[in-house]
Amino acid sequence: MSKYQTITYERKGRIAYLMFNRPEALNTMNDELERETRAALLEYDLDDEAWVLILHGAGRCFCAGVDVRTHGSFALAADDKAREEGQVAAAKKGVIGAAQHLLGTGGEGWMGRTINYKPVIAAVHGYALGGGAHIAAECDLVVVTEDASFATSETSRGMSGSRTWAKIRTFMPSKVANEMLMTGSRIPGAELYRLGLANRLVPNGEHLQAAEELAQKLLEAPPLAVRDAVRVSRRLWVQHATQLDHEMQLTRLDLTEDFKEAGRAFMEKRKPVFKAR
């Protein structure tokens, strides 16, 4: 039985499984899911018996991004007072604050700060938006279903998606990555597979099986050599994302009127009106 509330984590032989488990909310990331995901990734990193991790989502999709309705870091941008109260509540719970979340957690992201550099496979179905695209792009191998779609949806929320872009562009150097960053548009998983972001494109419902087949291939290789390959490949996007940190701290998009308008429009279910302020 998993000791977590918003995810499940288990190991079967050498393969560990981390599943986002908020299907009623499309596995969007709230404070608790972020905290528990980091804890589970550390548990995997320190478990000598686990050699490969498969990351996937319960229900209709992988992860539809950050839960802006309940995430203490936002709480929501539409209401300054509510946002401030949300930050205070988040701080009391020991989670990251609004500015820190918007800036990310450093170039290391989810996967870069590790001890053993063990491989992680993302098995993506349905939506991988915002934070979902971010964490999937960090994984060392990616499986996508025919119904999968990715988006750097931070842009449409008035935030910077540059860290997600840095990871996607590392493995898919094309103008499509720029389009994702600049527009927040959703790109079909099949197109991203064609461009090299995903290792496998499979029929709907077969993503976990395909990820397990990839995991078995990894288990047949010398584990220390695999981990060295993981270390080398992750270094590329860690260095790139870290270079963006200073620029993101200067722009502070979370203080702009457009950021607040994006939040209000989302809550009110209307098209936002941006003023470049």
Helices and strands as residue ranges (DSSP letters): E 7-12, E 15-20, G 23-25, H 31-46, E 52-57, H 80-92, H 98-103, E 120-124, E 127-129, H 131-138, E 141-145, E 149-151, G 155-157, H 162-171, H 175-183, E 187-188, H 189-195, E 200-202, H 207-219, H 223-243, H 245-251, G 253-255, H 257-268
